[in-house]
Amino acid sequence: MTQLTLLCLPYSGASAMVYSRWRRKLPEWIKLQPVELPGRGARYGEPLHTDMRRLALQLAHEIKATLKAPYALFGHSMGALLACEMAHAFRSLGCPEPVALFASGTAAPSLRADYDRQYAEPKTDAELIEQLRTLNGTSEEILANEELMSLTLPVLRADFLLCGRFEPVQRPLLKCPVHVLGGKNDRATTEQLIGWSQETRGSFSVDMLAGGHFFIHEHEAKVLRVIKDQLEVHHRRYSMAASA
């Protein structure tokens, strides 16, 4: 059976473990591969990054040796930007492009001037905690846990800088399809989501789901259905080529 690898990039402050439960809910032909970032999870002892392209290139170098086509990239929020940068990084290393790029829950790279301006300078602990509170993804019990916050906030601070200091650059467009997911109550506007269409010469789609910034957890089944439906055509194509 031909497998299609799905590389998943986490959102700010998170470990790759946020995607681990997807493994049980996706069909067998999708090989889920959460990508752990330096400074968290199993890579906790490594230094945190604040340069998006440097991080993307490092990750692409690390994954290149074991990466087999076909593969796709999925990222939510910060992870969407990172997934896009990794697609370019893989191409620069001579790897094939992904069969699809899924960008979830954030404004397009070219429309981030106002979206990320507040993150360009380091935030205090209090400011970071308030930001977590407004995103409605962290319980008050966790926010009040000083020990847990002491581990989480440095990662979150670096991740916000990754986004706040990101600058779009002129380069050849991707050729792969770009599929965007957005939350109807999230702060990314329809215009900012549609702006992802400017990143590729391939096809483009937008799916709007109920929920706020963490709609990927609130409506997980619908998110996974979108991913499966979009990847099915590529899986069939590679399976037919392999059996020919």
Buried (B, 14 or more C-beta within 10 A) or exposed (E): EBBBBBBBBBBBBBBBEBBEEBEEBBEEBBBBBBBBBBBBBEBEEEEBBBEBBEBBBBBBEEBEEEBEEBBBBBBBBBBBBBBBBBBBBBBEEEBBBBBBBBBBBBBBBEBBEEBBEEBEEEBEBEBBBEBBEEBEBBEEEEBEEEEEBEEBBBBBBBBBBBBBBBEBEEEEEBEBBBBBBBBEEBBBEEEBBBBBBBBBEBEBBBBBBEBBBBBBEBBEEBBBEBBBEBBBEBBEEBBEEEEE
